[in-house]
């Protein structure tokens, strides 16, 4: 016998003694459908009706689907990430999805994915030696996708919220010393290499911003660089994109040292027949250059020659920030030049520099009050 339960759901007892509960709803096309579940007890069946009726009445009833986690992730990458985010972000997310998420939980039904499944994925990654930063990225990518699944009514809630976010220690910052910077510049065997190191450490620009820099972006009269684009490598394809954020679009004042090296670089381009290229740091043929080629051909040999402990190119940017802060430049100015979203982010990144300035601060106030 079928009973009518509160919330317009139906409840009936099966021949095996279990309870079958159903709730009606209309799908996206307006067609009337029913969602059902068989429970061990009447109380559990009533809970199902109450929960599903609440979701339906508040616009959140989940449509029945056999879609897998992998299927939804593919849909999300193509219809959300590809259309709304930068090409480099799409490439990064696709790598995380295909390499780490799909092999572990891709075959699971989307509606049956549990917090335990996600925890097992993260634990398995750790046992296999996957780094903490990659585990954090995998969690973040999956959580972002599941948030959209909730929005699209594929699932009732984002179960990633029930799993503790993996912890990751921030990448250690090891800026170059003043002596090391001087040695790198002096040992650079090409004008291009000497110029890119000089401008990076004098402006704090990112490598992608430097590789995307064009001569038309440089105002020699007012000594300004207009940072408006960056070169990114998305799945092996070089693309010019806008800067990482609105704060990334900025104008940087440069000094006489940068002005001189730009003049020298322009003369070198003339000598090499590259004046037709709009690109400041171009390849020998005048085109954009791969960061991987730059690293292999120029950056790594520089450390072999000088004996300086190797760090990535990004540490020139850290060197700029550290030198500016340690010499008393206000953190909001440094943050603006770096293109950070706010000074709080700069403070968190370089707090160690400010901690080391406490002695200097104590001496400053002493002199001011004497």
Secondary structure as UniProt FT lines:
FT   STRAND          2..5
FT   TURN            6..8
FT   STRAND          9..13
FT   TURN            15..16
FT   STRAND          19..26
FT   TURN            28..29
FT   STRAND          32..39
FT   HELIX           42..57
FT   TURN            58..59
FT   HELIX           69..76
FT   HELIX           77..81
FT   HELIX           82..84
FT   HELIX           87..96
FT   HELIX           97..101
FT   HELIX           102..105
FT   TURN            106..107
FT   HELIX           110..112
FT   HELIX           115..127
FT   TURN            128..129
FT   HELIX           132..151
FT   TURN            152..153
FT   HELIX           159..162
FT   HELIX           178..187
FT   HELIX           191..203
FT   HELIX           207..211
FT   HELIX           215..217
FT   STRAND          218..219
FT   TURN            220..223
FT   STRAND          224..227
FT   STRAND          229..234
FT   TURN            235..236
FT   STRAND          237..242
FT   HELIX           246..248
FT   STRAND          250..253
FT   HELIX           256..271
FT   TURN            272..273
FT   TURN            275..276
FT   TURN            280..281
FT   TURN            284..285
FT   HELIX           291..294
FT   HELIX           295..299
FT   HELIX           300..306
FT   HELIX           314..326
FT   TURN            327..328
FT   HELIX           331..338
FT   HELIX           343..349
FT   HELIX           351..355
FT   TURN            356..357
FT   HELIX           358..369
//
